[in-house]
Amino acid sequence: MNNRNLDSKDLRTYPVQPKPCKTCPFEGEEPVELTPRRYEYFINNLCGKGQHLCHSANNKAICRGGRNIQLRWLCAIGAIPEPTDEAFNAAINEVMSKVNLVNPEKE
């Protein structure tokens, strides 16, 4: 993984894990235990605010288990047509192209 292109202010620069890690709190075979409050915090973040970074990848990749939750939620609310990374990326690119038209200096 090439870390020199990662921009902590732009999570689009982070790769997405191909599958959940073994200890993924969302979809792992042996998930890390979270308190209900912490789990709720992560779910609220995924459903409207941001991404979840993978602890097994030293926070240098997007968590696959978290992304899967996010994809299902975005599809359920009609923000993307199907729960796939491709649909997610297309939606992000569409939003970002509109933002860049309104604020061209923020490219």
LINGIKA-V999074 format. One record per backbone hydrogen bond with DSSP energy under -0.5 kcal/mol. NH is the residue of the N-H (numbers start at 1). CO is the residue of the C=O. Records with the same first field share a line. If there is no record, write none. Layout:
BEGIN
NH = CO, CO
END
This chain:
BEGIN
3 = 1
5 = 2
6 = 3
7 = 10
10 = 7
13 = 10
14 = 11
15 = 60
17 = 62
24 = 21
28 = 24
30 = 22
31 = 28
32 = 23
39 = 35
40 = 36
41 = 37
42 = 38
43 = 39
44 = 40
45 = 41
46 = 42
47 = 43
48 = 45, 46
49 = 45
50 = 45
54 = 61
57 = 54
58 = 55
59 = 54
60 = 57
62 = 15
63 = 52
67 = 63
68 = 64
69 = 65
70 = 66
71 = 67
72 = 68
73 = 69
74 = 70
75 = 71
76 = 72
77 = 73
78 = 75
79 = 74
80 = 74
84 = 82
88 = 84
89 = 85
90 = 86
91 = 87
92 = 88
93 = 89
94 = 90
95 = 91
96 = 92
97 = 93
98 = 94
99 = 95
100 = 96
101 = 97
102 = 98
103 = 99
106 = 103
107 = 104
END
